[in-house]
Amino acid sequence: MRVLGIETSCDETGIAIYESEAGLLANRLYSQAAMHSEFGGVVPELASRDHVRKILPLIKMVLSDSDLQLSDLGGIAYTSGPGLIGALMVGGAIASSIGYALGIPVLGIHHMEGHLLAPMLEKTRPEFPFVALLVSGGHTQLVKVNGLGEYSLLGESLDDAAGEAFDKTAKMLELDYPGGPILAKFAADGNFRRFNFPRPMTDRPGLDFSFSGIKTFSRNLIDRHREEHGLLDQETRADICAGFQEAVVDTLVIKCLRAIEYTSLQTLVIAGGVAANTRLRQKLEDALKSKQANVFYARQEFCTDNGAMIAYAGCQRMLAGERDALAVKAFPRWPLDKLTPPLGRN
């Protein structure tokens, strides 16, 4: 079965074609980062309009890349939430329109389920059941995954998501947009031992997260340094970045180890934009070796939003017989643990 995947949840237009037998056939991504950088963050109306401009040309590109016609498709999957409502509607409307014209099934996919399943696009794949760390600009969650659509929430952030804390701290440091990846680059040249950042909620039991304290510590540290020394020098900026990143990574690693012990599972999957962070990958791999556990993640291009993960998730659910009506589904908020296995089977 060949499935066209459409991702338009925020500021990236992702289009891909996945075939159940051959795997990923084509993948294209357009990022709006340059457009939104002028405003220091995503402007929802501009994002929606840009999806309208880019989505059809990208669909034509992936069809050309895979030497296919629209008539060769067996189904269309699109991101139906969570995300920006206008952006979601663009992808949903195109998917439903093409599906109706071709007489093929259309299916709305949960954005975070796409991220969670993105490591399945690799040659070496995790097997169910496993623990998943979903970590991005909008989510930080630990989830027990028993199978497709069988998700139970173990813990989540009680305030900022980890990626959100990265972006906000980068903005405090007057780094360019998008701030998270730039902060990580600065951290590579910094001394994380110079400043003693807190590791919130790691001194108590449980699997929930909190990152607002690390963010507040960063703000106070930056303000104090500016009062005493004026502008931040490059060394201090890099050291703050390194200290901040190390605190967030340590917090995530500690909670992941607890989740592994709590569930007695030996496989961890990390997914979402922050999963591309090399320091997080390194420390998780090192920590899990001592537990004789394994960690899986997608290649970096599939950690951020993309159409390939939506095409894959859609293909798996469609193979199990799941279909949607042609009416567009768009959910700005949609808890992952509210999903069910295909056709509601347990």
C-alpha positions as a Markdown table, in Angstrom:
| # | Residue | x | y | z |
|---|---|---|---|---|
| 1 | Met | 0.0 | 0.0 | 0.0 |
| 2 | Arg | 1.3 | 3.4 | -0.9 |
| 3 | Val | 0.4 | 6.3 | 1.4 |
| 4 | Leu | 0.9 | 10.0 | 0.9 |
| 5 | Gly | 1.8 | 11.7 | 4.2 |
| 6 | Ile | 1.0 | 15.4 | 4.9 |
| 7 | Glu | 2.4 | 17.2 | 7.9 |
| 8 | Thr | 1.3 | 20.8 | 8.5 |
| 9 | Ser | 0.9 | 21.1 | 12.2 |
| 10 | Cys | 3.1 | 24.2 | 12.7 |
| 11 | Asp | 5.8 | 25.9 | 10.7 |
| 12 | Glu | 7.1 | 23.1 | 8.4 |
| 13 | Thr | 5.4 | 21.6 | 5.4 |
| 14 | Gly | 6.3 | 17.9 | 5.2 |
| 15 | Ile | 5.3 | 15.6 | 2.4 |
| 16 | Ala | 6.3 | 12.0 | 1.9 |
| 17 | Ile | 5.2 | 8.7 | 0.3 |
| 18 | Tyr | 5.6 | 5.4 | 2.2 |
| 19 | Glu | 5.0 | 2.0 | 0.7 |
| 20 | Ser | 4.2 | -0.9 | 3.0 |
| 21 | Glu | 6.6 | -3.3 | 1.2 |
| 22 | Ala | 9.4 | -1.0 | -0.1 |
| 23 | Gly | 9.5 | 1.5 | 2.7 |
| 24 | Leu | 10.0 | 5.3 | 2.3 |
| 25 | Leu | 9.9 | 6.2 | -1.4 |
| 26 | Ala | 10.2 | 10.0 | -1.2 |
| 27 | Asn | 10.4 | 12.8 | 1.4 |
| 28 | Arg | 10.3 | 16.6 | 1.0 |
| 29 | Leu | 10.3 | 19.3 | 3.7 |
| 30 | Tyr | 10.0 | 23.0 | 3.6 |
| 31 | Ser | 10.8 | 25.0 | 6.7 |
| 32 | Gln | 9.3 | 28.4 | 7.4 |
| 33 | Ala | 12.0 | 29.3 | 10.0 |
| 34 | Ala | 13.5 | 32.1 | 8.0 |
| 35 | Met | 10.1 | 33.8 | 7.6 |
| 36 | His | 9.3 | 33.6 | 11.3 |
| 37 | Ser | 12.8 | 34.6 | 12.5 |
| 38 | Glu | 11.9 | 38.2 | 11.9 |
| 39 | Phe | 9.2 | 37.9 | 14.6 |
| 40 | Gly | 11.2 | 35.7 | 17.0 |
| 41 | Gly | 8.5 | 32.9 | 16.9 |
| 42 | Val | 5.8 | 31.3 | 14.8 |
| 43 | Val | 3.0 | 33.6 | 13.5 |
| 44 | Pro | 0.0 | 31.3 | 13.0 |
| 45 | Glu | -1.6 | 33.2 | 10.2 |
| 46 | Leu | 1.6 | 33.5 | 8.2 |
| 47 | Ala | 2.3 | 29.8 | 8.8 |
| 48 | Ser | -1.1 | 28.8 | 7.4 |
| 49 | Arg | -0.7 | 30.9 | 4.3 |
| 50 | Asp | 2.7 | 29.5 | 3.6 |
| 51 | His | 1.4 | 25.9 | 3.9 |
| 52 | Val | -1.2 | 26.9 | 1.2 |
| 53 | Arg | 1.6 | 28.1 | -1.1 |
| 54 | Lys | 4.0 | 25.2 | -0.6 |
| 55 | Ile | 1.8 | 22.1 | -0.1 |
| 56 | Leu | 0.8 | 21.3 | -3.8 |
| 57 | Pro | 4.3 | 22.0 | -5.2 |
| 58 | Leu | 5.8 | 19.6 | -2.6 |
| 59 | Ile | 3.2 | 16.9 | -3.4 |
| 60 | Lys | 4.2 | 17.2 | -7.1 |
| 61 | Met | 7.9 | 16.9 | -6.1 |
| 62 | Val | 7.5 | 13.7 | -4.1 |
| 63 | Leu | 5.4 | 12.1 | -6.8 |
| 64 | Ser | 8.1 | 13.0 | -9.3 |
| 65 | Asp | 10.9 | 11.8 | -6.9 |
| 66 | Ser | 9.2 | 8.4 | -6.7 |
| 67 | Asp | 8.1 | 8.2 | -10.3 |
| 68 | Leu | 4.5 | 7.9 | -9.4 |
| 69 | Gln | 1.1 | 9.5 | -10.3 |
| 70 | Leu | -1.6 | 10.5 | -7.9 |
| 71 | Ser | -3.6 | 7.5 | -9.3 |
| 72 | Asp | -0.8 | 5.2 | -7.9 |
| 73 | Leu | -1.6 | 6.2 | -4.3 |
| 74 | Gly | -3.6 | 3.9 | -2.1 |
| 75 | Gly | -4.3 | 6.3 | 0.8 |
| 76 | Ile | -3.6 | 9.7 | 2.3 |
| 77 | Ala | -2.6 | 10.4 | 5.9 |
| 78 | Tyr | -2.4 | 13.9 | 7.3 |
| 79 | Thr | -1.7 | 15.4 | 10.7 |
| 80 | Ser | -4.9 | 16.2 | 12.4 |
| 81 | Gly | -3.5 | 17.4 | 15.7 |
| 82 | Pro | -2.2 | 18.7 | 18.0 |
| 83 | Gly | -1.0 | 21.9 | 16.4 |
| 84 | Leu | -2.1 | 25.3 | 15.0 |
| 85 | Ile | -5.7 | 25.0 | 13.9 |
| 86 | Gly | -5.3 | 27.0 | 10.7 |
| 87 | Ala | -2.2 | 25.0 | 9.7 |
| 88 | Leu | -3.9 | 21.7 | 10.4 |
| 89 | Met | -6.9 | 22.7 | 8.3 |
| 90 | Val | -4.7 | 23.3 | 5.3 |
| 91 | Gly | -3.3 | 19.8 | 5.3 |
| 92 | Gly | -6.6 | 18.2 | 6.2 |
| 93 | Ala | -8.4 | 20.0 | 3.4 |
| 94 | Ile | -5.9 | 19.0 | 0.7 |
| 95 | Ala | -5.9 | 15.4 | 2.0 |
| 96 | Ser | -9.7 | 15.1 | 1.9 |
| 97 | Ser | -10.0 | 16.8 | -1.5 |
| 98 | Ile | -7.5 | 14.5 | -3.1 |
| 99 | Gly | -8.9 | 11.5 | -1.4 |
| 100 | Tyr | -12.4 | 12.3 | -2.6 |
| 101 | Ala | -11.2 | 12.9 | -6.1 |
| 102 | Leu | -9.3 | 9.6 | -6.3 |
| 103 | Gly | -11.8 | 7.6 | -4.2 |
| 104 | Ile | -9.1 | 6.4 | -1.8 |
| 105 | Pro | -9.1 | 6.4 | 2.0 |
| 106 | Val | -8.0 | 9.4 | 4.1 |
| 107 | Leu | -6.9 | 9.2 | 7.7 |
| 108 | Gly | -6.0 | 11.8 | 10.3 |
| 109 | Ile | -2.9 | 11.0 | 12.4 |
| 110 | His | -1.9 | 12.2 | 15.8 |
| 111 | His | 1.3 | 14.3 | 15.4 |
| 112 | Met | 3.0 | 12.8 | 18.5 |
| 113 | Glu | 2.2 | 9.2 | 17.4 |
| 114 | Gly | 4.0 | 10.1 | 14.2 |
| 115 | His | 7.1 | 11.2 | 16.2 |
| 116 | Leu | 6.8 | 8.1 | 18.4 |
| 117 | Leu | 6.9 | 5.8 | 15.4 |
| 118 | Ala | 9.6 | 7.7 | 13.5 |
| 119 | Pro | 12.3 | 5.3 | 14.6 |
| 120 | Met | 10.4 | 2.6 | 12.7 |
| 121 | Leu | 11.6 | 4.3 | 9.5 |
| 122 | Glu | 15.1 | 3.1 | 10.2 |
| 123 | Lys | 16.6 | -0.3 | 9.3 |
| 124 | Thr | 17.1 | -1.2 | 13.0 |
| 125 | Arg | 13.8 | -0.8 | 14.7 |
| 126 | Pro | 12.6 | -1.2 | 18.2 |
| 127 | Glu | 10.1 | -3.9 | 19.0 |
| 128 | Phe | 7.0 | -3.5 | 21.2 |
| 129 | Pro | 6.6 | -3.0 | 24.1 |
| 130 | Phe | 9.0 | -0.1 | 24.9 |
| 131 | Val | 9.2 | 3.1 | 26.9 |
| 132 | Ala | 9.1 | 6.3 | 24.8 |
| 133 | Leu | 10.4 | 9.7 | 25.7 |
| 134 | Leu | 8.6 | 12.3 | 23.5 |
| 135 | Val | 10.5 | 15.5 | 23.8 |
| 136 | Ser | 9.9 | 18.6 | 21.7 |
| 137 | Gly | 9.0 | 22.3 | 21.8 |
| 138 | Gly | 5.4 | 21.4 | 22.8 |
| 139 | His | 5.7 | 18.1 | 24.7 |
| 140 | Thr | 7.8 | 16.3 | 27.2 |
| 141 | Gln | 6.2 | 12.9 | 28.1 |
| 142 | Leu | 7.2 | 9.4 | 29.1 |
| 143 | Val | 4.9 | 6.9 | 27.6 |
| 144 | Lys | 4.6 | 3.1 | 27.8 |
| 145 | Val | 4.0 | 1.7 | 24.4 |
| 146 | Asn | 2.5 | -1.8 | 24.2 |
| 147 | Gly | 1.7 | -1.5 | 20.5 |
| 148 | Leu | 0.2 | 0.7 | 17.8 |
| 149 | Gly | -2.3 | 2.9 | 19.5 |
| 150 | Glu | -1.7 | 1.3 | 22.9 |
| 151 | Tyr | -0.2 | 4.2 | 24.9 |
| 152 | Ser | -0.2 | 4.8 | 28.7 |
| 153 | Leu | 1.2 | 8.1 | 30.1 |
| 154 | Leu | 3.9 | 7.6 | 32.7 |
| 155 | Gly | 4.9 | 11.2 | 33.3 |
| 156 | Glu | 4.9 | 14.6 | 31.7 |
| 157 | Ser | 6.1 | 18.2 | 32.2 |
| 158 | Leu | 4.1 | 20.1 | 34.7 |
| 159 | Asp | 5.1 | 23.4 | 33.1 |
| 160 | Asp | 7.3 | 24.1 | 30.1 |
| 161 | Ala | 8.3 | 21.4 | 27.6 |
| 162 | Ala | 12.0 | 20.8 | 27.4 |
| 163 | Gly | 12.2 | 22.2 | 23.8 |
| 164 | Glu | 10.2 | 25.3 | 24.9 |
| 165 | Ala | 12.7 | 25.9 | 27.8 |
| 166 | Phe | 15.5 | 25.7 | 25.2 |
| 167 | Asp | 13.9 | 28.2 | 23.0 |
| 168 | Lys | 13.0 | 30.6 | 25.8 |
| 169 | Thr | 16.5 | 30.5 | 27.3 |
| 170 | Ala | 18.0 | 31.1 | 23.9 |
| 171 | Lys | 15.8 | 34.2 | 23.5 |
| 172 | Met | 17.1 | 35.4 | 26.9 |
| 173 | Leu | 20.6 | 35.0 | 25.6 |
| 174 | Glu | 19.6 | 37.0 | 22.4 |
| 175 | Leu | 20.4 | 34.0 | 20.1 |
| 176 | Asp | 18.8 | 33.8 | 16.7 |
| 177 | Tyr | 15.6 | 31.9 | 15.9 |
| 178 | Pro | 15.1 | 29.0 | 16.1 |
| 179 | Gly | 16.9 | 29.2 | 19.4 |
| 180 | Gly | 17.1 | 25.6 | 20.7 |
| 181 | Pro | 19.5 | 24.2 | 18.1 |
| 182 | Ile | 21.6 | 27.4 | 18.2 |
| 183 | Leu | 21.8 | 27.1 | 22.0 |
| 184 | Ala | 23.0 | 23.5 | 21.6 |
| 185 | Lys | 25.8 | 24.6 | 19.3 |
| 186 | Phe | 27.0 | 27.3 | 21.7 |
| 187 | Ala | 26.9 | 24.6 | 24.5 |
| 188 | Ala | 29.4 | 22.5 | 22.6 |
| 189 | Asp | 32.0 | 25.2 | 23.3 |
| 190 | Gly | 31.0 | 25.9 | 26.9 |
| 191 | Asn | 32.0 | 24.6 | 30.3 |
| 192 | Phe | 28.9 | 23.1 | 31.9 |
| 193 | Arg | 30.6 | 23.0 | 35.3 |
| 194 | Arg | 31.0 | 26.7 | 35.7 |
| 195 | Phe | 27.4 | 27.3 | 36.9 |
| 196 | Asn | 25.5 | 25.0 | 39.2 |
| 197 | Phe | 22.1 | 24.7 | 37.5 |
| 198 | Pro | 19.3 | 22.8 | 39.3 |
| 199 | Arg | 17.8 | 19.5 | 38.2 |
| 200 | Pro | 14.2 | 20.0 | 39.2 |
| 201 | Met | 12.1 | 17.2 | 40.6 |
| 202 | Thr | 14.9 | 14.7 | 40.4 |
| 203 | Asp | 15.3 | 14.6 | 44.2 |
| 204 | Arg | 11.8 | 13.1 | 44.7 |
| 205 | Pro | 10.1 | 10.0 | 43.3 |
| 206 | Gly | 7.9 | 10.1 | 40.2 |
| 207 | Leu | 8.2 | 10.5 | 36.5 |
| 208 | Asp | 6.9 | 14.0 | 36.0 |
| 209 | Phe | 9.2 | 16.8 | 34.8 |
| 210 | Ser | 9.6 | 20.5 | 35.5 |
| 211 | Phe | 11.8 | 22.9 | 33.5 |
| 212 | Ser | 10.5 | 26.3 | 34.6 |
| 213 | Gly | 13.0 | 26.3 | 37.5 |
| 214 | Ile | 16.0 | 25.8 | 35.1 |
| 215 | Lys | 14.6 | 28.6 | 32.9 |
| 216 | Thr | 14.2 | 30.9 | 35.9 |
| 217 | Phe | 17.8 | 30.1 | 37.1 |
| 218 | Ser | 19.0 | 31.0 | 33.6 |
| 219 | Arg | 17.1 | 34.3 | 33.7 |
| 220 | Asn | 18.6 | 35.3 | 37.1 |
| 221 | Leu | 22.1 | 34.2 | 36.1 |
| 222 | Ile | 21.9 | 36.3 | 32.9 |
| 223 | Asp | 20.5 | 39.4 | 34.7 |
| 224 | Arg | 23.1 | 39.2 | 37.5 |
| 225 | His | 25.9 | 38.9 | 35.1 |
| 226 | Arg | 24.7 | 41.9 | 33.1 |
| 227 | Glu | 24.4 | 44.0 | 36.2 |
| 228 | Glu | 27.9 | 43.2 | 37.2 |
| 229 | His | 29.7 | 43.0 | 33.9 |
| 230 | Gly | 27.4 | 44.6 | 31.2 |
| 231 | Leu | 27.1 | 42.7 | 28.0 |
| 232 | Leu | 27.6 | 38.9 | 28.1 |
| 233 | Asp | 31.0 | 37.9 | 26.7 |
| 234 | Gln | 31.1 | 34.9 | 24.4 |
| 235 | Glu | 32.7 | 32.6 | 27.0 |
| 236 | Thr | 30.0 | 33.3 | 29.5 |
| 237 | Arg | 27.2 | 32.9 | 27.0 |
| 238 | Ala | 28.7 | 29.5 | 25.9 |
| 239 | Asp | 29.0 | 28.4 | 29.6 |
| 240 | Ile | 25.4 | 29.3 | 30.4 |
| 241 | Cys | 24.3 | 27.4 | 27.3 |
| 242 | Ala | 26.3 | 24.4 | 28.4 |
| 243 | Gly | 25.1 | 24.5 | 32.0 |
| 244 | Phe | 21.5 | 24.8 | 30.9 |
| 245 | Gln | 21.7 | 22.0 | 28.4 |
| 246 | Glu | 23.4 | 19.7 | 30.9 |
| 247 | Ala | 20.7 | 20.3 | 33.5 |
| 248 | Val | 17.9 | 19.6 | 31.0 |
| 249 | Val | 19.7 | 16.5 | 29.7 |
| 250 | Asp | 20.5 | 15.2 | 33.1 |
| 251 | Thr | 16.8 | 15.6 | 34.2 |
| 252 | Leu | 15.6 | 13.7 | 31.1 |
| 253 | Val | 18.1 | 10.9 | 31.6 |
| 254 | Ile | 17.3 | 10.5 | 35.3 |
| 255 | Lys | 13.6 | 10.2 | 34.5 |
| 256 | Cys | 14.1 | 7.8 | 31.6 |
| 257 | Leu | 16.2 | 5.5 | 33.8 |
| 258 | Arg | 13.4 | 5.5 | 36.4 |
| 259 | Ala | 10.8 | 4.7 | 33.7 |
| 260 | Ile | 12.9 | 1.7 | 32.5 |
| 261 | Glu | 13.1 | 0.4 | 36.1 |
| 262 | Tyr | 9.4 | 1.1 | 36.8 |
| 263 | Thr | 8.2 | -0.8 | 33.7 |
| 264 | Ser | 10.9 | -3.5 | 33.7 |
| 265 | Leu | 11.3 | -2.9 | 30.0 |
| 266 | Gln | 14.7 | -2.9 | 28.3 |
| 267 | Thr | 14.0 | -0.6 | 25.3 |
| 268 | Leu | 13.7 | 3.2 | 25.2 |
| 269 | Val | 12.7 | 5.2 | 22.2 |
| 270 | Ile | 13.4 | 9.0 | 22.1 |
| 271 | Ala | 11.4 | 11.1 | 19.6 |
| 272 | Gly | 10.6 | 14.7 | 18.8 |
| 273 | Gly | 12.7 | 17.7 | 17.9 |
| 274 | Val | 14.9 | 17.6 | 21.1 |
| 275 | Ala | 15.8 | 13.9 | 20.3 |
| 276 | Ala | 18.2 | 15.4 | 17.7 |
| 277 | Asn | 20.3 | 16.8 | 20.6 |
| 278 | Thr | 23.6 | 15.0 | 20.4 |
| 279 | Arg | 24.4 | 15.5 | 24.1 |
| 280 | Leu | 21.0 | 13.8 | 25.1 |
| 281 | Arg | 21.7 | 10.9 | 22.8 |
| 282 | Gln | 25.2 | 10.4 | 24.2 |
| 283 | Lys | 24.2 | 10.5 | 27.8 |
| 284 | Leu | 21.2 | 8.2 | 27.3 |
| 285 | Glu | 23.3 | 5.7 | 25.5 |
| 286 | Asp | 25.9 | 5.7 | 28.2 |
| 287 | Ala | 23.4 | 5.5 | 31.0 |
| 288 | Leu | 21.4 | 2.6 | 29.5 |
| 289 | Lys | 24.5 | 0.5 | 28.9 |
| 290 | Ser | 24.8 | 0.0 | 32.6 |
| 291 | Lys | 21.1 | -1.2 | 32.7 |
| 292 | Gln | 21.7 | -3.5 | 29.7 |
| 293 | Ala | 19.0 | -1.6 | 27.9 |
| 294 | Asn | 18.8 | -0.2 | 24.4 |
| 295 | Val | 17.9 | 3.2 | 23.0 |
| 296 | Phe | 16.4 | 3.9 | 19.6 |
| 297 | Tyr | 15.8 | 7.1 | 17.7 |
| 298 | Ala | 15.2 | 8.3 | 14.2 |
| 299 | Arg | 17.9 | 10.0 | 12.1 |
| 300 | Gln | 18.1 | 13.7 | 12.7 |
| 301 | Glu | 16.0 | 14.7 | 9.7 |
| 302 | Phe | 13.1 | 12.7 | 11.1 |
| 303 | Cys | 13.3 | 14.0 | 14.6 |
| 304 | Thr | 11.8 | 17.4 | 13.6 |
| 305 | Asp | 8.4 | 17.6 | 12.0 |
| 306 | Asn | 8.2 | 15.7 | 8.7 |
| 307 | Gly | 5.8 | 13.9 | 6.4 |
| 308 | Ala | 7.6 | 10.6 | 6.5 |
| 309 | Met | 6.5 | 9.8 | 10.0 |
| 310 | Ile | 2.9 | 10.7 | 9.2 |
| 311 | Ala | 3.0 | 8.5 | 6.0 |
| 312 | Tyr | 4.4 | 5.6 | 8.1 |
| 313 | Ala | 1.8 | 5.9 | 10.9 |
| 314 | Gly | -1.0 | 6.3 | 8.4 |
| 315 | Cys | 0.1 | 3.2 | 6.4 |
| 316 | Gln | 0.2 | 1.0 | 9.5 |
| 317 | Arg | -3.3 | 2.1 | 10.6 |
| 318 | Met | -4.7 | 1.8 | 7.1 |
| 319 | Leu | -3.3 | -1.7 | 6.7 |
| 320 | Ala | -5.3 | -2.6 | 9.8 |
| 321 | Gly | -8.4 | -1.3 | 8.1 |
| 322 | Glu | -8.7 | 2.1 | 9.8 |
| 323 | Arg | -10.4 | 4.9 | 7.7 |
| 324 | Asp | -11.9 | 8.3 | 8.4 |
| 325 | Ala | -14.8 | 10.1 | 6.9 |
| 326 | Leu | -13.9 | 12.9 | 4.4 |
| 327 | Ala | -14.8 | 15.6 | 6.9 |
| 328 | Val | -11.5 | 17.3 | 8.0 |
| 329 | Lys | -10.4 | 16.6 | 11.6 |
| 330 | Ala | -8.3 | 19.2 | 13.3 |
| 331 | Phe | -7.6 | 19.2 | 17.0 |
| 332 | Pro | -5.4 | 21.9 | 18.5 |
| 333 | Arg | -5.1 | 19.8 | 21.6 |
| 334 | Trp | -5.3 | 16.0 | 21.6 |
| 335 | Pro | -3.9 | 13.8 | 24.4 |
| 336 | Leu | -1.8 | 10.9 | 23.1 |
| 337 | Asp | -3.2 | 8.5 | 25.6 |
| 338 | Lys | -6.7 | 9.0 | 24.2 |
| 339 | Leu | -5.7 | 7.1 | 21.0 |
| 340 | Thr | -6.8 | 3.6 | 20.5 |
| 341 | Pro | -5.5 | 0.7 | 18.5 |
| 342 | Pro | -6.7 | 0.5 | 14.9 |
| 343 | Leu | -10.5 | -0.1 | 14.7 |
| 344 | Gly | -10.6 | 0.2 | 18.5 |
| 345 | Arg | -9.1 | -3.2 | 19.1 |
| 346 | Asn | -7.2 | -3.9 | 22.3 |
